[in-house]
Amino acid sequence: MKNIPFHKTYLPRTTLCSIKDVLDSGWLTSGPRVKTFEQEFGNHLGTRHNIATSSCTAALHLAYLSHDVGPGDEIIVPSFTFCSTINTIVHTGATPIFCDIDEKTLCIDYKCVKKLITKKTKGVVVVHFAGMPADMDGINQLAKKHGLFIIEDAAHAFGAKYKGSFIGTGDNTTCFSFYATKNLTTIEGGMLTTSNDKIANSSRVMSFHGISKDAWKRYSKEGSWKYDVVSPGYKYNLTDIQAAIGLEQLQHIKAITRKRNQIVGWYRKYLGINRNLILPSDPPYENSTHAWHLFTIRLSSNSSISRDQLIEELKNKKIGTSVHFIPNHLQTYYKNKYGKISLPVTESIYTSILSLPLFIELTESKVRYVSNTINDITYK
Ligand SMILES: *Cc1c(COP(=O)(O)O)cnc(C)c1O
């Protein structure tokens, strides 16, 4: 078997034509295609406001700013996430308060959130890990009781459903990623969704230099040369070329989703027999859907091989894997700044977890090869 990478981005054949159309149109940066992409994205999920951004990181930063997060505020956030969820809290001057996760869903643990709430707590960040919708009911109630906002990091969760509703359609500000590895990609890009008019307006304004109103129109027929800076904003806009790539992906989203689920089924079929592994489960609540951004296996405690050794052996067989995530409280900057923090579930999951290849071009024989190789190594 040839080299099987951890990821390969799926780009429908028609993508090239769409990019050419954008280049020929003469409008390259944020313009009509970004508007269409925002609308189509919103139509797909049923979200009210959709603000396209240059990345999920940018969307998260805008979300915090729009909820008035700043110096003196504490934001409760899982350590088990990509660093950008946390870094952007620090950019606002606020303090991230690292929280442990639930052993089954690997999403933030409601019981741990409760213990961390202080007078300074302003909000909670929920990360829908690997595409598993987090159990929102308890956290939503807790937030309501204490007057906290919730921001959902849905970088993995495009298409995930919690109790009948798509992630992003509730009352919480939600941030999606269209990075090259994500289920829906614009290569780099993101989207902030909200049902709140004020949050939507402030996020939109701050995403483009703090300029009021649709500034891109100033270069178009209906626009004028006048603009007004109402706040020192950022340059977080998506381009029309990226939006065109995203629109192509949206056209194929049903097939993309079907294929991801099929691959997960194959992994379960071939790895399910291996008692040294713990496989990810479906959402443990009714009417809920996993987005299957990642398929993460865990080595059980009786495994004779370490996770790090497994990665090396798979690498020798030319099988790419990855680890999501190295907990942020163990990263140099955060360790030095906040000292030793103990998050037992996060730490134990981190040392045993591994993400397997999961991309559209995988075939059943490749998944069988990856699975059998893992079975051979971990049964030793
Ligand atoms: C990918 C990712 C991000 C950042 O997304 P970008 O679009 O690359 O900025 C944030 N949070 C999580 C959980 C991610 O996996």
The ligand as an SDF file (V2000), in Angstrom:
LIG
                    3D

 15 15  0  0  0  0  0  0  0  0999 V2000
   -9.0160   24.6010   13.3470 C   0  0  0  0  0  0  0  0  0  0  0  0
   -9.4790   25.0670   14.6810 C   0  0  0  0  0  0  0  0  0  0  0  0
   -9.5420   26.4160   15.0280 C   0  0  0  0  0  0  0  0  0  0  0  0
   -8.9300   27.5060   14.1900 C   0  0  0  0  0  0  0  0  0  0  0  0
   -9.4260   27.5530   12.9090 O   0  0  0  0  0  0  0  0  0  0  0  0
   -8.7250   28.5090   11.8300 P   0  0  0  0  0  0  0  0  0  0  0  0
   -9.7950   28.6380   10.7780 O   0  0  0  0  0  0  0  0  0  0  0  0
   -7.5170   27.7830   11.3500 O   0  0  0  0  0  0  0  0  0  0  0  0
   -8.4110   29.7830   12.4840 O   0  0  0  0  0  0  0  0  0  0  0  0
  -10.1210   26.7770   16.2220 C   0  0  0  0  0  0  0  0  0  0  0  0
  -10.5940   25.8540   17.0720 N   0  0  0  0  0  0  0  0  0  0  0  0
  -10.5090   24.5310   16.8000 C   0  0  0  0  0  0  0  0  0  0  0  0
  -11.0780   23.5700   17.7810 C   0  0  0  0  0  0  0  0  0  0  0  0
   -9.9240   24.1010   15.6110 C   0  0  0  0  0  0  0  0  0  0  0  0
   -9.7880   22.8000   15.3590 O   0  0  0  0  0  0  0  0  0  0  0  0
  1  2  1  0
  2  3  1  0
  2 14  2  0
  3  4  1  0
  3 10  2  0
  4  5  1  0
  5  6  1  0
  6  7  2  0
  6  8  1  0
  6  9  1  0
 10 11  1  0
 11 12  2  0
 12 13  1  0
 12 14  1  0
 14 15  1  0
M  END
$$$$
